[in-house]
Amino acid sequence: MPRQGLIAERLIGLFLFGLVLLTPPLIGAFDKATFMGRIPPLYLYLFLSWALLIALTALIVERPDPDEESAGSDPGPNPDRRPDRRPRA
C-alpha cells in the first residue's frame, strides 16, 4: 500500500503544478500580438503545458514498482512449453 500513497502524493503535486501553469497571471504573460512560426504564443504555451501535464501524469502512473521488478526477474517455467509434449516443429 505505500506505493499507492506515493502515487497519490505525486498526482496531488502534479495537480498543483498544473494550477500554477494555468493561472491567469502566467497565461497573461503569453497573450501577445506576436507570432512564433504563425502560431500565437498563448496557443503554443497552452498546448505545451497541456502536453507536459499529460506526459508527467503518464510517467507517474505507469512507473513500474521496484519491488515488482525484482520479483519479475525470475519468470519461472514457460507456460507454453509443457514437459509432457514435444516442441512444435
N, C-alpha and C positions, 0 to 999 in steps of 0.2 A: 503493500500500500504506500510506502513512502514515495514511490515513483509517481503515483497519481497526484500527490501533493505537490511535488516538484513541477510537474506539467501545469498544474493549476496556477501555481505562483508565476511561472513564466508567461502563461497566457494573460494573466492579470497585468503583468508588467508590459506585455505587448499591447494590450488594450489601452493602457495609459500612454504609451509611446504613440499610438495611433491618434489618441485625443490631442496630444501636443502637435503632431504633424498637421492635423486638420483644424486647428484653432484659427479663428478669423485674423488675428494679427500676423501669423505666419503665412497664411494664404494671401493676405493683402500685399505682402512683400513681392509676390509673383504676379500680381494683377497689373501688368504694364501694357502699354500700347505697342511695344516692340514685338518682333517675331524672331524665333530661333528656328531657322530652316522651315519657314512657312507655318510653324506651329506656335500658337501663343504660349508664353511661359507658364501661365496658370494651368492650361490643359496638360502641358508636359509635366509640371510638378504634381498635379493630382494623379495622373496616370502612373508616374514613377513611384509615388508614395503608396498608392494602392497596390502596385506590383510588389513593392518591398514588404508590405504588411502580409501579403499572401505568401511570399517566399519564406518569411520568418515564421509564419504560422505552420507551414509545411515542415520546416526544419524542427520546430519544437515538437510537433505531434508525431512525426514519423521517425524521430531519432530512436535507434534501437537501444534497448535496455542492456547495459554492460553485463548484468547477471545472466540474461538470456543468451547473449553471445557466447559466453564461456560454456554454458550448458549445451548450446547448439554446435559446438566444435566437434563433438563426437556424435555423428548422426546415427550410429548403431547399424544394425543389419539393413540391407537393401530390401524394402518390401516387395519390389518387383521380381526379385530373384529368390526362388524357393529352393531349398536344398534337395527336395524330392524330385525336382524336374530338371531336365537338361536345358541349357540355354538355347534360345531360338537361333536358328541358322539364318 
